[in-house]
Every structure is written in structure tokens, then in C-alpha cells.
Amino acid sequence: MQITWKRGALVALIVLFIGYLVSVWWSVEPDQLKPQQLESSAGKQVVGYATTSSLILTIETLLDKNGGWLSNDIMPPSLLMDNMPAFEFGAIEQARDLALIMRKEFSRSQSQSTADKDLLAAHSKLNIEHTSWLVPSAESEYRDAIKLLKVYRAKIADSNNPDAQFYARADNLNEWLKEVQKRLGSMSQRLSASVGQERLNTDLAGETEASQSTPGLRSTEIKTGWWQIDDVFYETRGATWALLNFMKAIEVDFADVLKKKNAEVSLQQIIRELEETQQAVWSPMILNGSGFGIVANHSLVMANYISRANAAVIDLTNLLTQG
């Protein structure tokens, strides 16, 4: 009986160790993606090819990386993992935002024009709950979205098909950057709240006649819980990874617009700040000490990069708005 118990304990330890090694392997974050370009028969770059390809490759990478899509797994070891699922959620949120703007802005010439049917369907597919594992599963819907995006990419690359377009204009680029600002601002606030802070209510600031549905407190205590901040950190890592891929593609497709507005450097500054968010994390765990305490606070460091990237995005939108 004693020998059997020891053998069972040894087997359990071996299984746990193997599971740990697998979880570590599956937690390796994907590398940054390089923008793809395609020349038309006239020798010019196909506008929109880099951005569409970046969206496709970003989703494909999330599905085909080590361990595949982990957010909806119901079996160990992925069931016990939270860093990579948080990374996946942050990245897919950015993919959804870009797909939305491609459907509403990049592919339409004006407000009265109709949306591209393939982009419309692709955006709908991407909006499935990322943890869905029943029929349809998140992976199957995301792969269907990839197929639809590839159809759209093939259409804009076909010079004989004038129906599908990608319009690289300052105004529609600004619409996407506005979404980016909101995401970066939210991430910065959640990361900064790792140490807790009292925040004054500025919801109605700047407009004396503004109102809201229910009364708000003059100030509130904002703090991201200790058990949540680790997920917030890796969600931000995933979001900035995807956003970095998209910014590099935007630099290609909107090169003429950026040059006309003398805004190339502003976009390069955004890319530089986002690259800093992808530095290797050498600590075995995310530390979140007080602001000037003995223990480091990784969330505040990440919030610093996010805030600087957001400031650069605001500068870029201002440049694009100017005539």
C-alpha cells in the first residue's frame, strides 16, 4: 500500500511538472509582425494591402501560436493559465476596433456609400465572445473572419474590380486614432490604479450646461485589485502588440497622407513607445509595489509607456486635422 501511494504521488508530481513546462511554453508571446506590401500592375503599392494583411496576420498568429487559442480552453493546463488568455483578449479587442473602422471608414468613400459585405461579415465574426468553446467556437469564427478579410484583400488588389476600395485619407485615419486614444487612455488608467488613487469627478468639465442621467460623486477611490492587475498588465501587452503591428502597416498605407501633413515623425514616435511596451519581462511575476516603494511596480512602468504613446497619438490627430 505504501509503495502504491508513493508511486501515485510520484506520477502526480511528474504530471504537474510536465503541465508547468507546457504552460510556460504556451505563455511565450508572439514576435512583432512586419507589414506586407503588394505592387499593382502599374508598379504602385496597393493601398490598404498592408493594413488588411496586418489584421489577417495578427489574428492568424493568435490562433496558430504555441498552444493555439487558449482563452476558451476548458482543460488543464490552459484552464489554469491567465496571462496568455489576457494577452489574447487585449489583442483581439484591437483587431475588432480596426475591423470596425475598416468597415465604417476605410472602405467607404462617404457617409451615403454602402459597407463592404465581406468586411461587414468579418467584423461580425470577430465579435463572438473570446471564451466561447461550444458551437460555434471562437477559433472557428475567427478563422471565418480571416477568410472574409482575405476575400476583401483580393478585391482591393484587383485593378479590374472598382467596387472594393480602401481609402487612405486623413479624416478616416483620424477616426481610427480616436478609437486608439480611448483604448490607450483606459489602459493607462487601469494600470495606474494599481497603487490606488483618489480621482476627482471631471465627467462634465468644460461645459456648464452639460448634464448626466444620475448624480455622480465628487471624488472616487480608484484601485485595480491585486488579483486583477496581473491580468490588466498582460491584456495591455496583447493590445499594444496588436496595435504595434497595425501602426507599422498604417505607416505604409498612409505614407502619402502622413508626408503631406508632415506627420511621419509623430507616427514613428508612437511606434517607438509601443515597442517599449514589448520589452522582455525578466521578473517571474508581475510586481506592483507602491509608487516609490521598495518593490518595483511593473504596471506603473507600463502605464508610463502607454501614456506617452497616447500623447503621441493625440499629437498625430491634431496634425491630421490641420489643413
N, C-alpha and C positions, 0 to 999 in steps of 0.2 A: 504494500500500500504506500509506504514511504517513497519507494523508488518511483512508483507511478506518479505520485504528487510532484516529485522533483522534476520528472520528465515533462509533465504538463506545464510546470512553471517555466522551464527552460524553453519549451516551444512557444509559450506566450510571450516571453521576452524577445525571442528571435522574431516573431511576427511583429511585435511593436517596433523593434529596431528597423526592420525592413520597411514598415509603414512610415516611420520617421524619415528614412532615406528617400522614399518615394515622394513624400510631401515636400522635402527640401528641393528635390529635382523639379517637381511641378511648380515650385514657387519662383523659379528663375524667370525674371522679367524679360520680355522680348526686346530685341535691339531696335534702334530707331530705323525708320524706313526712308529710303531715298526716293525722291519724286521721279516718276516715269514721264517721258516725253515721246511724242509721235509727230513726224513731219507729214504734211499733206502732200498730194501730188504736185502742188505748186511750190513745194520747198519751204513752206511756212509751218510753224508749230501749230498743231491743232489746239485751239483754245478750249480749255475745260478738260482736256485729256488727263493732265497731271492731277487735278483736284479729284476727278472721278476715280482715277486709278488709286489715289491715296486712300480714299474712302473704302474702296474694294479691298485693297491690301491690308488695311488696318483691321477690318472685320475678319478677313481670312486668317490673319496672324493670330487673332484672339481665339479662333476656332481650332487652329492647327498647331498651336504652341505645345510645349510639354504638358501632357495631361489633357489637352483639349479644353473645352469649355467646362469650367468647374463649378460655376455658380448654382447649377441645378442638380448637381450630383447628390444622391441620397445614400451613398455607400462610403465607408471609410476607405482611404484616409482623407479624401477630399471633403467629406462631410464635416470633418473636424478642423478644416483649414478655413481661415477667414481673410488672410492678406491678399491672396490672388483673386478670390471672388470679389473683394472690394476693388482691386485694380481693374478687373473686368467691367464692373459696374460703372466706374468713372470713365473708362474708355468708350463704352457703348453709349453713354449719355452724350458724349461729344459727337459720336457718329450720328446719333439721332438728330442733334442740332444741325449738323451740316447737311444731312439728308433733307431736313425740313426747309432750310434756306435754298438748297438746290431746287427743290420742288416749287417753292413760292417765289424765288427771286432770280437765281442764276439762269434758269431755263425759260424764263418768261420775259418778253420784250416790254410789256406794260401791264397795268392792272387788269385790263379787259381781256388779255390773252389767256388761253386755257393752259392748265398744267400738263406736263408730260405724263402720260398714263403709266409708263414704266417707273418713273420716279415716285409717282403717287402710290403705286402698289409697293414699291421698295420701302418707302417711309412707313407705310402701314405695317409691313412685315417686321421692321426693326422695333416697333413699339410694343411687341409682345413682352410680357413680364420676363425679366432675365433669369428668374429662378424656375420658370415653367419646365417641367420634365415629362408631363403627360402629353398626349397627342392634342395639338402639335407641340413639339418641344421647342425650346428656344433655339437650339442649334439648327433644326430643320427650317425654321422661319428665317433665320439669319442667312442661311445658305440660299434660300429662295430669293432673298433681297439681293444677294451678291449676283445671282443670275440676271435679275432685272436691271441692276446697275451696269452689268456688262453689255446688256442689250442697248441701254441708253448710250454707253460709251461708243459702241459700234456705230450707232446712228450719227453721233456728232462727228465721228471720224470719217463718215461717208460724205464726200463732197457733192454727191448726187442726191442727197437727202436733205432738203432745206427745211423740213418740218421740225426736226430736233435741233435745238441750239443750246449753246452755253454763252451767256452774255457777260463779258468781263468789263464791268462798269464800276465807277467809284461809288455810285449810290447803292447798288446791290451788295457790294463788298462791305459797305458800312452796316448794312442790315445784319450780316453775319457777325461782324465785330461787336455789334450791340449785344448779341446773344453771348458772345465770348466774355464781354465785360461782366454780365450778370453772373455767369458761372464762376469766373475768377474772383469776383467780389464775395460771393457766397462761400467759396472755398477758403479764402483768406480769413473771413470772419470766424468760420468754424475751427480753423487751425489755431487762430489767435486765442480763442476761448478755452484753450487747454489749460490756461492758468487762471481763468475766471476773471471777469471784469464787469463793472457796473456801467451800463450803457444808457445814455440819455435818449429819450424818445425824439427822433428827428423825422418822424413819418410825414408830418405836414409842414416841415420847414420850407420857407421860401415863398409861401402863398397864403396870404391872410384869410382868404375866403375858402380855403380847402377844408374838407370835412371827411370823416370816416364813419363807418356803419355803427361801431360801438366805441365807447371811450377807451383810451389807452393809458397805461401807467406812465408817470413822468419819467421814471427810470426803471430798468430791469437788470437783474443779475444774470449775465450770460456765462454759461460754463458748459463745455463739452465734457461729458463724463469720462472717467479714467478708462472704463471698459470700451468706450466708443472711439476715443481719439486715435487708437491704432488703426481702426478701420477707416477713419476720416483721412489719415495720413496716406494710406495705400490707395484709397479712392482718388485722392488728389494726384498721386503718382500715375495712375492709369489715365486720368483725364488729361494731364499735361503731356503724357507720352503720345496720346492720340492727337492732341492739339498741336504738338510739335510737328507731327507728320503732315497735318493739314496746312500749317503755316508755310512749310517748305514748298508744298505744292502751289499754294496761293502765290508765293513769290515768283513762280514760273508762269502761271496763267495770267496773272495781273501785272506782269512786268511793265508793260507799256503804260498802264494807269499809274502805277507807282512812280515810274520815271517822270511822267508828266506833272505829278503832284510833288516831285522831289521828296518822296516818302520811302525810298528804298532803305535808308539807314534806320528809319523807325521800325520797319518790319524786321530788319536784321537784329535790332535790339530786343524785340520780342522773342525771336528765335534764340538768342543768346541766353536770355533769362530762363526760358523754358528748358534749355539744355542743362542749366544748373540744377533744375529740379530732378534730373535723371542721374545725378551722381550716385555712386555705389553707397549703400548703407552698410557701414562696417560694424555697427553695433548689432549683437544678436537679437536685440529687442528695441522697440521704439521707446526712447526715454522722454519723459515730459515733466521735468522738474520745474521749479518756479523760474520766473523770468531772469533773475540774476542770482539764482541759487547755485548750489554745489553741483547738482546733477544737470546734465545738458537737457535742452528741450528741442527735440528734432522738429516738432510741429511749428515752433516759432521761426526756426530757420527756413522751413518750407514756406511758411506764410510770408516771410520777407521776399523770397523769390517771386511768389505769386503776386504780391502787391506791386513789385517793380514791373513785372510783366503786364499787369493790369494798367499801370500808369502809362506804359509804352503803348498799349492798345488805345487808350484814351487820346494820347498824342496823335496816333495814326488816324483815328476817326476825325479829329479836328483838321488834320491836313487834307484828308479826302473831302471834307465838307467845303473847304475853301475853294474858291474859283480859280 
